[in-house]
Amino acid sequence: MVLVILMMMAAAITVNKTLFGKSIERIETVGNISAVPSDTIIVQSDGSVVIHTDGMNGTIAGYAGPVPLDIYIADGKISEIKALPNAETPSFFSRAAGLLCKWSGKTPAEALEMKVDAVSGATYSSAAIISNVNAGLAYYQKADTKPGNNTPWKIWVALAVTLAACIVPLFVKNKIYHNVQLIANVLVLGFWCGQFLDYALILKYISGGFVFPVGIIAIVMLISAFIYPLFGRPQYYCTHVCPLGSAQQLMANICGYKIHLSVKILHAFDWFRKILWAALMLLLWADCLTGWMDLELFQTFQFESASWWIIGAAILFTALSAVITRPYCRFVCPTGSLFKRAENIG
């Protein structure tokens, strides 16, 4: 388990250039000058100002990591807001990026009073943009204020469902309850709140740390994935919490007939999964084609922005679950492979 954690830390350093909120120092060009990202407010030669939110402590994160911005102020008004490189899924962030022009032409004081709504289908990225703008402008004005809490109240519902999935089955062995919990995992954690573990999210927390209260859900899920197996509960997250795993289990209950796979075929699939996982880890360490993290089928739950072929693949694997037990979990899932390697099981 320690080895797996070290492997993911190396991937976080390579991909996100940060580890537990500490940036790897680099020089970036801002406007017509070069500055270290730790310089939050930069006065340019023409008297305009650039607020660089990446230099602020506790930069607000989106779904996959921090969403730093450059806020340009000229003649006392916001002239432009630019998004800096981030780890958000491009399809999600492109939706949210439409907010960047909302504050143009406003004074910092006027902008701080604005109520800007998040973009549907890109809630986390939108909330991060709004909060970073507010934080940067408040810092610029030396205001003793903090950005508003953009965490939807439904996050608390997701936390309740996650805790129930992680605690109740330890004491209650009831098939009806188990199915109800699986349905809640799919509907609440999956489609409604979009709370699950995948590579992008795990790297986000290793890179930037945990943000309250959303981070509590991730911590509970990570405990079920990494700690429960140490106490005789292997693959607990995959079989009791994961929304996609829950959907496959529910589908398996529909059909009593199951296709029998020979030991040879199962062995071949097992080697395919191991080789696939090793190849994907190598891509992360090489910082090459890291966009594969956005292709895990968990993105289907955020269907408003997910590509059709990912949705189609998720539907296909879920349908196959009726006759083959959890095929995506057992034969493909990179995140599940990570958990299995931490458990040191086949």
WOUR-V85130 format. One record per pair of residues at least 24 apart in sequence whose C-alpha atoms are under 10 Angstrom apart, sorted by sequence separation. I is the first residue (numbers start at 0). J is the second residue. D is the distance in Angstrom with one decimal. If there is no record, write none. Layout:
<<I & J & D> <I & J & D>>
This chain:
<<47 & 71 & 7.3> <48 & 72 & 5.1> <49 & 73 & 8.9> <61 & 85 & 9.2> <62 & 86 & 8.5> <63 & 87 & 5.1> <78 & 102 & 8.4> <79 & 103 & 6.0> <94 & 118 & 6.9> <95 & 119 & 8.6> <111 & 135 & 9.9> <125 & 149 & 9.3> <126 & 150 & 7.8> <160 & 184 & 7.1> <196 & 220 & 7.3> <47 & 72 & 5.8> <48 & 73 & 6.5> <60 & 85 & 9.6> <61 & 86 & 8.8> <62 & 87 & 6.5> <63 & 88 & 7.4> <77 & 102 & 6.7> <78 & 103 & 5.4> <79 & 104 & 8.4> <94 & 119 & 8.5> <95 & 120 & 8.6> <96 & 121 & 9.6> <107 & 132 & 9.7> <111 & 136 & 7.1> <126 & 151 & 9.7> <195 & 220 & 7.7> <196 & 221 & 7.8> <46 & 72 & 9.3> <47 & 73 & 4.7> <48 & 74 & 9.2> <60 & 86 & 9.8> <61 & 87 & 7.0> <62 & 88 & 8.4> <66 & 92 & 9.5> <76 & 102 & 9.2> <77 & 103 & 5.2> <78 & 104 & 6.0> <92 & 118 & 9.9> <94 & 120 & 7.8> <95 & 121 & 5.9> <99 & 125 & 9.6> <107 & 133 & 9.0> <110 & 136 & 8.0> <111 & 137 & 7.5> <123 & 149 & 8.8> <157 & 183 & 9.2> <161 & 187 & 9.5> <194 & 220 & 9.4> <195 & 221 & 9.8> <46 & 73 & 7.5> <47 & 74 & 7.1> <48 & 75 & 9.1> <60 & 87 & 9.4> <61 & 88 & 9.9> <76 & 103 & 7.6> <77 & 104 & 5.3> <78 & 105 & 8.2> <91 & 118 & 9.6> <94 & 121 & 6.4> <95 & 122 & 7.8> <98 & 125 & 7.4> <110 & 137 & 9.9> <122 & 149 & 9.2> <123 & 150 & 8.5> <157 & 184 & 8.7> <160 & 187 & 7.6> <161 & 188 & 7.7> <45 & 73 & 9.0> <46 & 74 & 8.4> <47 & 75 & 8.5> <48 & 76 & 10.0> <49 & 77 & 9.7> <76 & 104 & 5.6> <77 & 105 & 5.6> <78 & 106 & 9.4> <91 & 119 & 9.9> <92 & 120 & 9.8> <93 & 121 & 8.8> <94 & 122 & 9.6> <95 & 123 & 8.8> <96 & 124 & 8.3> <97 & 125 & 9.1> <101 & 129 & 10.0> <107 & 135 & 9.5> <108 & 136 & 8.1> <122 & 150 & 9.3> <123 & 151 & 9.7> <160 & 188 & 7.5> <188 & 216 & 10.0> <196 & 224 & 9.3> <40 & 69 & 9.7> <47 & 76 & 9.7> <48 & 77 & 9.4> <62 & 91 & 9.5> <70 & 99 & 9.5> <75 & 104 & 9.2> <76 & 105 & 5.3> <77 & 106 & 6.1> <91 & 120 & 7.2> <92 & 121 & 6.9> <95 & 124 & 6.0> <96 & 125 & 7.6> <99 & 128 & 7.8> <107 & 136 & 5.9> <108 & 137 & 8.6> <122 & 151 & 9.1> <158 & 187 & 9.9> <39 & 69 & 9.3> <40 & 70 & 9.5> <41 & 71 & 9.7> <42 & 72 & 9.7> <47 & 77 & 9.9> <48 & 78 & 9.9> <49 & 79 & 9.6> <50 & 80 & 9.3> <51 & 81 & 9.8> <52 & 82 & 10.0> <53 & 83 & 8.6> <62 & 92 & 9.7> <74 & 104 & 10.0> <75 & 105 & 8.5> <76 & 106 & 4.3> <77 & 107 & 7.0> <90 & 120 & 9.9> <91 & 121 & 5.3> <92 & 122 & 9.6> <94 & 124 & 8.7> <95 & 125 & 4.9> <98 & 128 & 7.8> <99 & 129 & 8.7> <102 & 132 & 8.9> <106 & 136 & 9.5> <107 & 137 & 8.0> <157 & 187 & 6.3> <158 & 188 & 8.7> <22 & 53 & 9.3> <40 & 71 & 10.0> <47 & 78 & 9.5> <49 & 80 & 9.3> <52 & 83 & 9.5> <61 & 92 & 9.2> <68 & 99 & 9.5> <72 & 103 & 9.3> <73 & 104 & 9.5> <75 & 106 & 6.0> <76 & 107 & 6.7> <90 & 121 & 8.9> <91 & 122 & 8.7> <92 & 123 & 9.1> <93 & 124 & 9.3> <94 & 125 & 8.4> <95 & 126 & 8.7> <98 & 129 & 8.1> <156 & 187 & 7.9> <157 & 188 & 5.8> <296 & 327 & 8.9> <22 & 54 & 9.5> <51 & 83 & 9.3> <70 & 102 & 9.8> <71 & 103 & 9.4> <72 & 104 & 9.2> <74 & 106 & 9.1> <75 & 107 & 7.7> <76 & 108 & 9.4> <77 & 109 & 10.0> <91 & 123 & 8.9> <92 & 124 & 6.0> <95 & 127 & 9.3> <96 & 128 & 8.0> <107 & 139 & 8.2> <108 & 140 & 8.2> <117 & 149 & 8.9> <156 & 188 & 8.9> <157 & 189 & 9.4> <70 & 103 & 9.9> <72 & 105 & 9.4> <73 & 106 & 9.6> <75 & 108 & 9.9> <76 & 109 & 9.3> <77 & 110 & 8.5> <88 & 121 & 9.7> <91 & 124 & 7.2> <92 & 125 & 7.8> <95 & 128 & 7.8> <99 & 132 & 9.0> <107 & 140 & 7.6> <116 & 149 & 9.7> <154 & 187 & 9.5> <161 & 194 & 9.1> <72 & 106 & 8.4> <76 & 110 & 9.3> <91 & 125 & 9.1> <95 & 129 & 9.7> <153 & 187 & 8.7> <154 & 188 & 9.1> <157 & 191 & 8.7> <158 & 192 & 10.0> <161 & 195 & 9.6> <21 & 56 & 9.7> <72 & 107 & 8.5> <111 & 146 & 9.2> <153 & 188 & 9.8> <156 & 191 & 10.0> <157 & 192 & 6.6> <297 & 332 & 9.7> <20 & 56 & 8.6> <87 & 123 & 9.4> <88 & 124 & 9.1> <92 & 128 & 9.7> <156 & 192 & 8.7> <157 & 193 & 8.9> <158 & 194 & 9.1> <295 & 331 & 9.6> <296 & 332 & 8.4> <20 & 57 & 7.8> <87 & 124 & 7.3> <154 & 191 & 9.5> <155 & 192 & 9.8> <157 & 194 & 7.3> <295 & 332 & 7.5> <20 & 58 & 9.0> <153 & 191 & 8.2> <154 & 192 & 6.7> <295 & 333 & 7.8> <30 & 69 & 9.6> <153 & 192 & 6.8> <154 & 193 & 9.4> <295 & 334 & 8.5> <29 & 69 & 8.2> <154 & 194 & 8.6> <196 & 236 & 9.2> <30 & 71 & 9.2> <151 & 192 & 9.0> <195 & 236 & 9.8> <196 & 237 & 9.8> <292 & 333 & 9.0> <292 & 334 & 9.6> <196 & 240 & 9.7> <197 & 241 & 9.9> <20 & 65 & 9.4> <195 & 240 & 8.3> <196 & 241 & 7.5> <82 & 128 & 8.6> <195 & 241 & 6.3> <196 & 242 & 9.5> <194 & 241 & 8.9> <195 & 242 & 7.0> <15 & 63 & 9.9> <194 & 242 & 8.4> <195 & 243 & 8.9> <15 & 64 & 8.3> <193 & 242 & 9.1> <15 & 65 & 9.3> <80 & 132 & 8.6> <188 & 240 & 8.7> <189 & 241 & 8.3> <190 & 242 & 8.7> <188 & 241 & 8.2> <189 & 242 & 5.3> <243 & 296 & 8.0> <244 & 297 & 9.8> <280 & 333 & 9.2> <158 & 212 & 8.9> <161 & 215 & 9.9> <162 & 216 & 8.3> <165 & 219 & 7.7> <188 & 242 & 6.4> <189 & 243 & 7.6> <243 & 297 & 6.6> <279 & 333 & 8.0> <158 & 213 & 8.2> <161 & 216 & 6.8> <164 & 219 & 10.0> <165 & 220 & 7.9> <184 & 239 & 8.5> <185 & 240 & 9.1> <187 & 242 & 8.7> <188 & 243 & 9.8> <242 & 297 & 8.1> <243 & 298 & 9.9> <275 & 330 & 9.8> <276 & 331 & 8.4> <157 & 213 & 9.1> <158 & 214 & 9.8> <160 & 216 & 9.5> <161 & 217 & 9.3> <164 & 220 & 9.5> <184 & 240 & 6.4> <185 & 241 & 8.0> <186 & 242 & 8.0> <189 & 245 & 9.7> <241 & 297 & 9.3> <243 & 299 & 9.1> <272 & 328 & 9.9> <275 & 331 & 7.8> <276 & 332 & 8.4> <277 & 333 & 9.3> <155 & 212 & 8.0> <158 & 215 & 7.5> <159 & 216 & 8.9> <162 & 219 & 7.2> <165 & 222 & 9.0> <166 & 223 & 9.6> <181 & 238 & 9.1> <183 & 240 & 9.5> <184 & 241 & 6.9> <185 & 242 & 4.5> <189 & 246 & 9.5> <243 & 300 & 8.6> <272 & 329 & 8.2> <273 & 330 & 9.0> <275 & 332 & 9.3> <276 & 333 & 5.7> <280 & 337 & 9.6> <66 & 124 & 7.5> <154 & 212 & 7.8> <155 & 213 & 8.4> <158 & 216 & 5.5> <161 & 219 & 7.3> <162 & 220 & 8.7> <165 & 223 & 6.6> <181 & 239 & 7.2> <184 & 242 & 5.0> <185 & 243 & 6.9> <242 & 300 & 8.6> <268 & 326 & 9.9> <272 & 330 & 5.5> <273 & 331 & 8.8> <275 & 333 & 7.7> <276 & 334 & 8.7> <62 & 121 & 9.1> <65 & 124 & 9.3> <66 & 125 & 9.6> <68 & 127 & 10.0> <77 & 136 & 9.7> <154 & 213 & 6.7> <157 & 216 & 7.5> <158 & 217 & 9.1> <161 & 220 & 7.3> <164 & 223 & 9.4> <180 & 239 & 8.1> <181 & 240 & 7.6> <183 & 242 & 8.5> <184 & 243 & 8.5> <185 & 244 & 8.7> <271 & 330 & 7.4> <272 & 331 & 5.4> <276 & 335 & 9.6> <277 & 336 & 9.5> <61 & 121 & 9.4> <62 & 122 & 8.8> <63 & 123 & 9.0> <64 & 124 & 9.3> <66 & 126 & 9.9> <67 & 127 & 8.7> <68 & 128 & 7.7> <155 & 215 & 9.8> <180 & 240 & 8.5> <181 & 241 & 8.7> <182 & 242 & 8.5> <184 & 244 & 9.2> <185 & 245 & 6.4> <186 & 246 & 9.4> <269 & 329 & 7.9> <270 & 330 & 9.0> <271 & 331 & 7.9> <272 & 332 & 7.7> <273 & 333 & 9.0> <276 & 336 & 6.6> <277 & 337 & 9.8> <61 & 122 & 8.6> <62 & 123 & 5.4> <63 & 124 & 8.8> <66 & 127 & 6.3> <67 & 128 & 8.0> <70 & 131 & 9.7> <150 & 211 & 9.2> <154 & 215 & 9.9> <155 & 216 & 8.9> <158 & 219 & 8.6> <162 & 223 & 10.0> <181 & 242 & 7.5> <184 & 245 & 6.6> <185 & 246 & 6.2> <258 & 319 & 9.8> <268 & 329 & 8.4> <269 & 330 & 6.3> <272 & 333 & 7.9> <275 & 336 & 9.3> <276 & 337 & 7.8> <61 & 123 & 4.9> <62 & 124 & 6.4> <65 & 127 & 7.8> <66 & 128 & 6.7> <69 & 131 & 9.7> <70 & 132 & 7.5> <150 & 212 & 7.9> <151 & 213 & 9.7> <154 & 216 & 8.4> <158 & 220 & 9.8> <161 & 223 & 9.9> <165 & 227 & 9.3> <177 & 239 & 8.3> <181 & 243 & 9.6> <183 & 245 & 9.0> <184 & 246 & 8.3> <185 & 247 & 9.8> <257 & 319 & 9.9> <268 & 330 & 5.7> <269 & 331 & 8.9> <60 & 123 & 8.1> <61 & 124 & 4.6> <62 & 125 & 9.8> <64 & 127 & 9.5> <65 & 128 & 9.6> <68 & 131 & 7.1> <69 & 132 & 8.9> <150 & 213 & 7.7> <169 & 232 & 9.5> <181 & 244 & 8.7> <182 & 245 & 7.2> <257 & 320 & 9.0> <258 & 321 & 9.3> <259 & 322 & 8.9> <260 & 323 & 8.5> <267 & 330 & 9.5> <268 & 331 & 8.4> <272 & 335 & 9.9> <273 & 336 & 7.3> <60 & 124 & 7.9> <61 & 125 & 7.7> <62 & 126 & 9.7> <66 & 130 & 9.7> <67 & 131 & 7.1> <68 & 132 & 7.5> <72 & 136 & 9.9> <181 & 245 & 5.0> <182 & 246 & 7.5> <185 & 249 & 9.6> <257 & 321 & 7.4> <258 & 322 & 5.5> <259 & 323 & 8.0> <265 & 329 & 9.5> <272 & 336 & 7.4> <273 & 337 & 9.7> <276 & 340 & 9.9> <59 & 124 & 9.8> <61 & 126 & 7.1> <62 & 127 & 8.6> <66 & 131 & 7.6> <67 & 132 & 9.2> <70 & 135 & 7.6> <180 & 245 & 8.6> <181 & 246 & 7.2> <256 & 321 & 7.9> <257 & 322 & 4.3> <258 & 323 & 5.8> <259 & 324 & 10.0> <265 & 330 & 8.7> <60 & 126 & 8.7> <61 & 127 & 5.0> <65 & 131 & 9.4> <69 & 135 & 8.9> <70 & 136 & 8.3> <181 & 247 & 9.6> <182 & 248 & 9.9> <247 & 313 & 9.8> <251 & 317 & 8.8> <254 & 320 & 9.1> <255 & 321 & 8.0> <256 & 322 & 6.0> <257 & 323 & 5.8> <258 & 324 & 8.8> <59 & 126 & 8.7> <60 & 127 & 5.6> <61 & 128 & 8.0> <68 & 135 & 8.6> <178 & 245 & 8.8> <181 & 248 & 7.9> <182 & 249 & 7.7> <246 & 313 & 10.0> <247 & 314 & 9.9> <250 & 317 & 6.7> <251 & 318 & 8.8> <253 & 320 & 9.4> <254 & 321 & 5.5> <255 & 322 & 7.8> <256 & 323 & 8.9> <257 & 324 & 7.7> <273 & 340 & 9.3> <59 & 127 & 5.6> <60 & 128 & 8.7> <67 & 135 & 9.8> <177 & 245 & 9.9> <181 & 249 & 7.1> <249 & 317 & 9.1> <250 & 318 & 7.0> <251 & 319 & 8.6> <252 & 320 & 9.1> <253 & 321 & 6.4> <254 & 322 & 6.8> <15 & 84 & 9.6> <58 & 127 & 8.7> <59 & 128 & 8.1> <61 & 130 & 9.9> <247 & 316 & 7.9> <248 & 317 & 8.8> <250 & 319 & 8.5> <251 & 320 & 5.3> <252 & 321 & 7.1> <253 & 322 & 9.2> <254 & 323 & 9.9> <15 & 85 & 7.9> <59 & 129 & 9.3> <60 & 130 & 9.1> <122 & 192 & 9.8> <123 & 193 & 9.8> <165 & 235 & 8.3> <178 & 248 & 8.8> <179 & 249 & 9.8> <243 & 313 & 8.5> <246 & 316 & 10.0> <247 & 317 & 5.2> <250 & 320 & 5.8> <251 & 321 & 4.2> <252 & 322 & 9.6> <15 & 86 & 7.1> <59 & 130 & 6.6> <60 & 131 & 8.7> <164 & 235 & 9.6> <165 & 236 & 8.0> <168 & 239 & 8.2> <178 & 249 & 7.2> <246 & 317 & 6.8> <247 & 318 & 7.9> <249 & 320 & 8.6> <250 & 321 & 5.1> <251 & 322 & 6.7> <14 & 86 & 8.4> <58 & 130 & 8.9> <59 & 131 & 6.0> <164 & 236 & 8.8> <177 & 249 & 10.0> <245 & 317 & 9.9> <246 & 318 & 9.7> <247 & 319 & 8.4> <248 & 320 & 7.2> <249 & 321 & 8.5> <250 & 322 & 8.8> <251 & 323 & 7.6> <252 & 324 & 9.8> <273 & 345 & 9.3> <58 & 131 & 6.8> <59 & 132 & 9.8> <243 & 316 & 9.8> <244 & 317 & 9.0> <247 & 320 & 5.3> <248 & 321 & 8.4> <250 & 323 & 9.9> <251 & 324 & 6.5> <57 & 131 & 9.8> <164 & 238 & 9.9> <165 & 239 & 7.3> <178 & 252 & 9.3> <243 & 317 & 8.3> <246 & 320 & 8.8> <247 & 321 & 7.7> <250 & 324 & 9.1> <251 & 325 & 7.7> <59 & 134 & 8.7> <164 & 239 & 6.1> <165 & 240 & 7.1> <250 & 325 & 9.0> <270 & 345 & 9.8> <55 & 131 & 9.5> <58 & 134 & 8.4> <163 & 239 & 9.8> <164 & 240 & 5.8> <244 & 320 & 9.8> <247 & 323 & 9.4> <248 & 324 & 7.5> <249 & 325 & 9.8> <269 & 345 & 8.0> <57 & 134 & 9.8> <58 & 135 & 9.4> <163 & 240 & 9.3> <164 & 241 & 9.5> <247 & 324 & 7.6> <248 & 325 & 6.6> <53 & 131 & 9.2> <161 & 239 & 9.4> <162 & 240 & 9.3> <247 & 325 & 5.4> <52 & 131 & 6.7> <55 & 134 & 8.7> <161 & 240 & 6.8> <246 & 325 & 9.0> <247 & 326 & 8.1> <51 & 131 & 9.9> <52 & 132 & 8.1> <55 & 135 & 8.0> <160 & 240 & 8.9> <161 & 241 & 9.4> <245 & 325 & 9.1> <247 & 327 & 8.5> <54 & 135 & 9.7> <244 & 325 & 6.9> <247 & 328 & 8.6> <50 & 132 & 9.3> <52 & 134 & 7.8> <53 & 135 & 9.4> <243 & 325 & 9.3> <244 & 326 & 9.5> <52 & 135 & 5.7> <55 & 138 & 8.7> <244 & 327 & 8.3> <51 & 135 & 7.5> <52 & 136 & 9.3> <243 & 327 & 8.9> <244 & 328 & 6.6> <50 & 135 & 6.3> <243 & 328 & 8.4> <244 & 329 & 9.8> <49 & 135 & 9.9> <50 & 136 & 7.8> <52 & 138 & 9.3> <59 & 146 & 9.2> <238 & 325 & 9.5> <241 & 328 & 10.0> <50 & 138 & 8.7> <237 & 325 & 9.9> <50 & 139 & 7.2> <49 & 139 & 9.6> <199 & 289 & 9.6> <238 & 328 & 9.3> <48 & 139 & 9.5> <199 & 290 & 9.4> <237 & 328 & 7.6> <244 & 335 & 9.8> <199 & 291 & 9.6> <200 & 292 & 9.4> <237 & 329 & 9.9> <198 & 291 & 9.5> <199 & 292 & 5.8> <198 & 292 & 6.0> <199 & 293 & 7.3> <241 & 335 & 9.8> <40 & 135 & 9.0> <197 & 292 & 7.8> <198 & 293 & 8.6> <39 & 135 & 8.4> <197 & 293 & 9.1> <199 & 295 & 9.4> <198 & 295 & 8.4> <237 & 334 & 9.5> <40 & 138 & 8.9> <197 & 295 & 7.5> <237 & 335 & 7.0> <39 & 138 & 8.8> <40 & 139 & 7.3> <197 & 296 & 9.4> <236 & 335 & 9.0> <39 & 139 & 8.9> <197 & 297 & 7.4> <196 & 297 & 8.5> <197 & 298 & 9.3> <234 & 335 & 8.2> <237 & 338 & 8.9> <195 & 297 & 7.7> <236 & 338 & 8.9> <194 & 297 & 9.6> <195 & 298 & 9.8> <235 & 338 & 9.8> <193 & 297 & 8.7> <234 & 338 & 7.4> <193 & 298 & 8.6> <195 & 300 & 9.7> <233 & 338 & 9.2> <234 & 339 & 7.2> <193 & 299 & 9.6> <194 & 300 & 9.3> <233 & 339 & 8.3> <190 & 297 & 10.0> <193 & 300 & 6.4> <189 & 297 & 8.1> <190 & 298 & 9.9> <192 & 300 & 8.9> <193 & 301 & 6.6> <234 & 342 & 8.3> <189 & 298 & 9.3> <190 & 299 & 8.5> <191 & 300 & 8.2> <192 & 301 & 8.9> <233 & 342 & 7.2> <189 & 299 & 8.8> <190 & 300 & 4.8> <191 & 301 & 8.6> <228 & 338 & 9.3> <232 & 342 & 9.9> <234 & 344 & 9.9> <88 & 199 & 8.9> <189 & 300 & 5.4> <190 & 301 & 6.5> <224 & 335 & 9.0> <228 & 339 & 9.4> <233 & 344 & 8.8> <87 & 199 & 8.4> <188 & 300 & 9.0> <189 & 301 & 8.0> <190 & 302 & 8.1> <225 & 337 & 9.7> <229 & 341 & 9.8> <86 & 199 & 7.9> <87 & 200 & 9.9> <224 & 337 & 9.6> <225 & 338 & 6.7> <228 & 341 & 9.0> <229 & 342 & 7.5> <86 & 200 & 9.8> <186 & 300 & 9.1> <224 & 338 & 6.3> <225 & 339 & 9.1> <228 & 342 & 6.4> <185 & 300 & 8.6> <224 & 339 & 9.1> <226 & 341 & 9.6> <227 & 342 & 9.6> <228 & 343 & 9.8> <86 & 202 & 9.5> <87 & 203 & 9.6> <225 & 341 & 6.9> <226 & 342 & 9.1> <86 & 203 & 8.2> <221 & 338 & 9.5> <224 & 341 & 9.0> <225 & 342 & 7.3> <224 & 342 & 9.0> <62 & 193 & 9.6> <62 & 194 & 9.8> <201 & 334 & 9.3> <63 & 197 & 9.7> <63 & 198 & 9.1> <64 & 199 & 8.2> <197 & 332 & 9.5> <198 & 333 & 7.9> <199 & 334 & 9.7> <63 & 199 & 5.4> <64 & 200 & 7.6> <197 & 333 & 8.3> <198 & 334 & 6.1> <62 & 199 & 8.3> <63 & 200 & 5.3> <64 & 201 & 9.7> <197 & 334 & 5.6> <198 & 335 & 9.8> <62 & 200 & 6.9> <63 & 201 & 8.3> <64 & 202 & 8.0> <65 & 203 & 8.0> <196 & 334 & 7.5> <197 & 335 & 8.7> <61 & 200 & 9.9> <63 & 202 & 7.6> <64 & 203 & 4.7> <65 & 204 & 10.0> <196 & 335 & 9.4> <198 & 337 & 9.0> <63 & 203 & 5.2> <64 & 204 & 7.5> <197 & 337 & 9.8> <62 & 203 & 7.9> <63 & 204 & 8.3> <64 & 205 & 9.6> <65 & 206 & 9.0> <61 & 203 & 9.1> <62 & 204 & 10.0> <64 & 206 & 7.6> <65 & 207 & 7.2> <60 & 203 & 8.5> <63 & 206 & 9.8> <64 & 207 & 6.7> <60 & 204 & 9.7> <63 & 207 & 9.7> <64 & 208 & 9.2> <60 & 207 & 8.0> <59 & 207 & 9.5> <60 & 208 & 9.7> <58 & 207 & 8.8> <60 & 209 & 9.4> <57 & 207 & 8.5> <60 & 210 & 8.0> <57 & 208 & 9.4> <59 & 210 & 8.3> <57 & 210 & 8.9> <121 & 301 & 8.6> <120 & 301 & 7.0> <120 & 302 & 8.0> <121 & 303 & 8.5> <20 & 203 & 9.8> <120 & 303 & 5.4> <121 & 304 & 7.7> <18 & 202 & 9.2> <19 & 203 & 9.2> <20 & 204 & 8.9> <22 & 206 & 8.6> <119 & 303 & 8.3> <120 & 304 & 6.2> <17 & 202 & 9.8> <18 & 203 & 9.3> <19 & 204 & 7.4> <20 & 205 & 8.2> <21 & 206 & 7.7> <22 & 207 & 9.0> <119 & 304 & 9.6> <120 & 305 & 9.4> <17 & 203 & 9.3> <18 & 204 & 8.9> <19 & 205 & 5.6> <20 & 206 & 5.8> <21 & 207 & 7.6> <15 & 202 & 7.9> <18 & 205 & 6.1> <19 & 206 & 4.8> <20 & 207 & 4.2> <21 & 208 & 9.6> <11 & 199 & 9.6> <14 & 202 & 8.5> <15 & 203 & 8.0> <17 & 205 & 8.3> <18 & 206 & 4.2> <19 & 207 & 4.9> <20 & 208 & 6.1> <17 & 206 & 5.0> <18 & 207 & 6.4> <19 & 208 & 5.1> <20 & 209 & 9.5> <11 & 201 & 9.0> <12 & 202 & 9.1> <15 & 205 & 9.6> <16 & 206 & 7.7> <17 & 207 & 6.9> <18 & 208 & 8.2> <19 & 209 & 8.8> <7 & 198 & 9.1> <11 & 202 & 5.4> <15 & 206 & 6.7> <10 & 202 & 7.5> <11 & 203 & 7.7> <14 & 206 & 9.3> <15 & 207 & 9.1> <8 & 201 & 9.8> <9 & 202 & 9.8> <11 & 204 & 9.1> <12 & 205 & 9.0> <7 & 201 & 8.2> <8 & 202 & 7.7> <11 & 205 & 6.5> <12 & 206 & 7.3> <7 & 202 & 7.0> <10 & 205 & 9.4> <11 & 206 & 5.7> <9 & 205 & 9.8> <10 & 206 & 9.4> <11 & 207 & 9.4> <8 & 205 & 6.5> <7 & 205 & 7.8> <8 & 206 & 7.8> <7 & 206 & 9.7> <4 & 205 & 9.1> <89 & 290 & 9.3> <88 & 290 & 8.2> <86 & 289 & 9.8> <90 & 293 & 9.5> <86 & 290 & 9.3> <88 & 292 & 8.9> <89 & 293 & 8.8> <88 & 293 & 6.2> <87 & 293 & 8.9> <88 & 294 & 9.6> <86 & 293 & 9.8> <88 & 298 & 9.6> <91 & 301 & 9.2> <94 & 304 & 8.5> <93 & 304 & 9.8> <91 & 303 & 9.0> <92 & 304 & 9.6> <90 & 303 & 9.9> <91 & 304 & 6.0> <90 & 304 & 6.2> <91 & 305 & 8.2> <89 & 304 & 9.6> <90 & 305 & 7.5> <88 & 304 & 9.5> <90 & 306 & 8.5> <88 & 305 & 9.6> <4 & 225 & 9.9> <0 & 225 & 7.4> <0 & 226 & 9.2> <0 & 229 & 9.6> <63 & 293 & 9.8> <14 & 282 & 9.8> <14 & 283 & 6.7> <10 & 280 & 7.8> <13 & 283 & 7.2> <14 & 284 & 7.6> <10 & 281 & 9.0> <12 & 283 & 9.8> <13 & 284 & 6.0> <14 & 285 & 8.5> <15 & 286 & 9.3> <10 & 282 & 9.1> <11 & 283 & 8.4> <12 & 284 & 8.7> <13 & 285 & 7.3> <14 & 286 & 5.6> <7 & 280 & 8.7> <10 & 283 & 5.5> <11 & 284 & 8.6> <13 & 286 & 6.0> <14 & 287 & 8.8> <6 & 280 & 8.4> <9 & 283 & 8.7> <10 & 284 & 5.1> <12 & 286 & 9.6> <13 & 287 & 9.7> <9 & 284 & 6.8> <10 & 285 & 8.5> <11 & 286 & 9.7> <14 & 289 & 7.6> <7 & 283 & 9.0> <8 & 284 & 9.9> <10 & 286 & 8.0> <6 & 283 & 9.9> <7 & 284 & 9.0> <6 & 284 & 8.6> <10 & 289 & 10.0> <7 & 337 & 9.4> <4 & 337 & 9.6> <3 & 337 & 7.4> <3 & 338 & 8.6> <3 & 339 & 9.9> <0 & 337 & 9.5> <3 & 340 & 7.1> <4 & 341 & 8.2> <0 & 338 & 8.5> <2 & 340 & 9.2> <3 & 341 & 5.8> <0 & 339 & 9.4> <2 & 341 & 7.7> <3 & 342 & 9.5> <0 & 340 & 7.4> <1 & 341 & 7.6> <3 & 343 & 9.9> <0 & 341 & 4.1> <0 & 342 & 6.5> <0 & 343 & 7.7>>
